[in-house]
Amino acid sequence: MEKLQTQQQLRAAIHKLTAAQQQVILLRFGEGLKISEVSCLMGKSEGAIKILQHRALRRLRKLLKER
């Protein structure tokens, strides 16, 4: 039951991210792609992907702490 609640909280937090941040999180952690692969798919530099990922993870930590 607690695992289900945690998954629901994570999904809700992910929905609060920007579309680009959501896509990076899905591709990196949902699909298990490398930074270079995400970069190619999204048409952005690897540096941009790293920044998006960093900001997304930071925001997720903050959102989940608030719960």
C-alpha positions in Angstrom: 0.0 0.0 0.0 2.8 2.4 0.9 4.6 1.6 -2.4 1.5 2.5 -4.3 1.1 5.8 -2.5 4.8 6.6 -3.1 4.4 5.9 -6.9 1.3 8.1 -7.0 3.2 11.0 -5.2 6.1 10.6 -7.7 3.7 10.7 -10.7 2.0 13.8 -9.3 5.3 15.5 -8.8 6.6 14.6 -12.3 3.4 16.2 -13.8 4.5 19.5 -12.2 7.7 19.5 -14.2 8.1 21.3 -17.5 7.4 19.2 -20.6 11.1 19.0 -21.4 12.0 17.9 -17.9 9.3 15.3 -17.9 10.7 13.9 -21.2 14.2 13.7 -19.9 13.1 11.9 -16.7 11.0 9.4 -18.7 13.8 8.7 -21.2 16.6 8.6 -18.7 15.0 6.6 -15.9 11.9 5.1 -17.4 13.6 3.9 -20.6 17.1 3.7 -19.3 18.7 5.7 -22.1 22.1 7.3 -21.9 22.6 11.1 -21.9 23.9 10.9 -25.5 20.8 9.0 -26.6 18.4 11.4 -25.0 20.3 14.3 -26.5 19.9 12.8 -30.0 16.2 12.1 -29.5 15.4 15.5 -28.1 17.6 17.4 -30.5 19.5 19.2 -27.7 23.1 19.2 -26.7 24.3 16.7 -24.0 25.0 19.7 -21.7 21.4 20.9 -22.1 20.1 17.4 -21.2 22.3 17.3 -18.1 21.0 20.7 -17.0 17.4 19.6 -17.6 18.0 16.4 -15.7 19.7 18.2 -12.8 16.9 20.8 -12.5 14.2 18.2 -12.8 15.7 16.0 -10.1 16.2 19.0 -7.8 12.5 20.1 -8.3 11.3 16.5 -7.7 13.3 16.3 -4.4 11.7 19.6 -3.3 8.2 18.6 -4.3 8.5 15.2 -2.6 9.9 16.8 0.6 6.8 19.0 0.9 4.5 16.0 1.1 
